[in-house]
Amino acid sequence: MLSDEAAIGCRIAQVVMQYCVLANHYWFFGEAIYLYSVLIASVFIDNNKYLPYICLGWGTPLLFVFPWVVMKQLKENKECWAVNSNMNYWWIIRFPILLVSLGFLVAVLYCYANKEVRTELKRKFRSWRIEAEVICCGQ
């Protein structure tokens, strides 16, 4: 049994951990959008503003952590919040992570399905294979 002070400290640590996990994923997502805008859409965009990426990386996780904290406080306010008695509240945190991961998967598949990208990958692989054969057989 945790004391009240220890339980509060543990809950704060859980909230910070959940926020950091979400911020990590949303920063990856923001980085991907930024790279896309620099590499692909730079023809259409005059200048890149960093504030939307900062808001995406640091602000969006708050939209999911805050409801999770409210639900944990109202429905599962026992000991430390590391245990999930009701997994529905856990999905408040995990669902956005799954969506971001799915977005990455779709983007990667789109790149590999793109004919120009496939052609470039084949060309690079052929040159790598030729270099490897020269190194192996040249000795």
N, C-alpha and C positions, 0 to 999 in steps of 0.2 A: 504494500500500500504506500503510495507516494504522499508526501506532505503537500499541503496546498501550494507552497512556494515551488517545490520541485515539479508539481504537475503544471503549474503556470509556465515555468521555464521550459519544460518538455514540450508543451503546446506551442510556445513561441518558436522553438527549434523546428517543430514539425511544419509550422506555417512558412517559416523561412526556407526550409528544404523544399516544400512543394512549389513555392514561388521560384526558387532557383532552378528547379527542374523545368518548369514551364518557360522561364526566361531563356534558358539554354536553347530549347527547341524553337522558340520564337525568334531568337537572334539568328539561328541557322536559316530560318525562313526569310527573315529580313535581309540577310546576306545574299541569299539566292535571288530575291527580287532585285536587290541592288545590282548584282552582277548581270542579271538579265537586262536591266535598264541600261547599264553601261555598255554591254557587248551587243545586244540585239536592238534594243529600242533607242539607242543613242541618236539615231537619225531623226527620230520624231520628238525627242525631248531636248530642249535647249540646255538646261542645267539641272543638276541633281541636288535636291534638297535633302538634308540629313535628318531633319526633324521628324518626318513620317517614319523613318526607319528606327529612330530612337524611341518614338512612341510605340511602334510595333513591338520592339524588343523588350522594353521595360514596362510599358503600360498595359498591353494586352493580357499578360499573365494575371494582372490584378483583377481583370474582369471575371476570371475563373477562380482565383484563390479566395476572393471576398465571399462569393456565395458558398464555397466549400467551408469556410470558417463559420459562417452563419449557420449552416446546416449542422456542422459538428457541435457548435455551441448549443443549438436548440434540441437536437435529437440524440447526439452521442457524446455528451459532455461527461465522460468517465475517464479518470486517470489521465494518461498521456494519449494523444490522438493518433498514435502509431497503429492502433488496432482498428480495423474496419469491420464493425459488426454488420452494418448494412452496406453492401457493395454499391448500391445506387449512388451514394454520396461520393464514393471513390471515382465514379465515372465523370463527375464534374471536373476533375483534374485530368483524367486520362483521355477523355474523348478529344479534347483539342490536340493533344499530342498525336493521337492516331490520325486526325485530319491533316496535320502538318506533314506527318510521315507519308501519308497517302499522296499528298500534293507533290512531295519529292519524288515518289515512285512514278507518278504520272509524268512529271517533267523529264525524268531520266529516260523513261520509255519513249517519250516524244522525241527526245534527242537521238536515240538509237534508231527510231523509225524514220527519221529524217534522212533522205537520200544523200544529201550533201555530207552530213556527219558520217554516215556509213562509209561513203567513198573515202573520206579523209582517214577514218579509222583503218580501213583496209590498206590504204597506201602506207600509213605509219607501221602497220603490222608487217607488211611485206618488207619494208626497209629494215625493220628490227630483225626479222627472220634472216635476211641476207647478211646483216652485220653479225648475227650470232653464228651463222654458218662459216663466215670468214674467220671469226675468232677461233671457233672450234677446230676447223679443218686446216687453218693456216699454220698451226704449230707442228 
